Amino acid sequence: MAVDLLLGLQWGDEGKGKIVDVLTKDYDIIARFQGGPNAGHTLEFDGIKHVLRTIPSGIFHENSINVIGNGVVIDPVVFVKELEGLHQFGIDYKKKLILSRKAHLILPTHRLLDAASEASKGKAKIGSTLKGIGPTYMDKTGRNGLRIGDLELDDFKERYRALADKHEAMINFYNVDVQYDLEELEKEFFESVATLKELTFIDSEEFLNQSLKNNKTILAEGAQGSLLDIDFGTYPFVTSSNTTAAGACTGLGVAPNKIGEVFGIFKAYTTRVGSGPFPTELFDGDGEKMAKIGNEFGAVTGRPRRCGWLDLVALKYAVQVNGVTQLMMMKADVLSGFKTLKICTAYKYKGETIQHLPYNIEEENVTPVYTEIKGWDKDLTQLDAAGQFPKALNDYIEFLEKELNVPIKIVSVGPDRTQTIHR
Ligand code: IMP
């Protein structure tokens, strides 16, 4: 058996939660491999909307086991709130949620450091979700971090204190105004840790590889998007983990030759939340229309998302870096009513027309070159089969498939589980 991957191909918020939820019935295990509570995976079914942060999107299905892999960073406080949210729906998470001992812990001081670091950057700020992601991964690679497995050690509190004290000195070093009551934050942290310890901690790489040997099916659920990848994204306006396919191998401990299908998810247009370059961004009525119809507000921070036309140059790059084998196009319904749709098929860069993503994609370096396609009027939200698609939508899909050389297998026409059309 192989591990299938599900990855966002843009700047996050592509709708990964919804698709994992749709696909979960085909898998025994759903595993998160990177990121943390900066993610907000939205699932809608039976008229209720759920937003998951660190917990895999398979948690609502009866039989799936949900694994949080070593590549994830966990904030016990946010995590326990998430567990409480599940409790009201009668989800027996103790049975079907397991955590890698090697996953790193986000301490309250990591969050404070995130805030201090962003404040010190002024206008150059990343637009971080301020969940402590960057500082926690810095401690991981700097070999200072605390891990889930450390919670089982007798001297955890001393280890915690040593790291938190160091963080406080660093916060002072930033010399910016960050108000906090650490005692209060630590009280909440240790109470949450006590609840967290009621869950099962495992050596997840061992568990997953044994599961593969036992013919279990595994879906690895990515967070954020490929253009936020620490190596391949629009650095430094990125997150601090590898959001691309390779991150699933290091974040779960599965070998590259164990990867099967790579599902790539993209929106029929593009959005970005936070700072950083975005060549096809719209500042006109079209962008406002996408934001309004698409309800483009961050699931974690509530910030409005920037909107723009589909960027095929960036999408091709993401398909290549990830080795995508099947595509899923989300939010097709949002484009209903546009007379003409634009797709960016090349960039003007240093006087040349190029079709690959260059090192610098800031506004002053690249100008998008668009291909125009006729739009459609039909409301797609009530459709339930690809045979009902308007011709212009089929033309849009076929154009993308030809350019990307990968089939688009799912078209999503609304947020609900049922508004998912297989092709
Ligand atoms: P951080 O990972 O919270 O530090 O944020 C770094 C950048 O990634 C910021 O621009 C965030 O807005 C963006 N980001 C982080 N997580 C997500 C996500 O789940 N969806 C979309 N953008 C995200």
Residues whose N, C-alpha, C, O or C-beta is under 5 A from the ligand:
A	BS01	IMP	W11 G12 D13 N38 A39 G40 I126 G127 S128 T129 L130 K131 I133 G134 Q224 L228 V238 T239 S240 V273 G274 S275
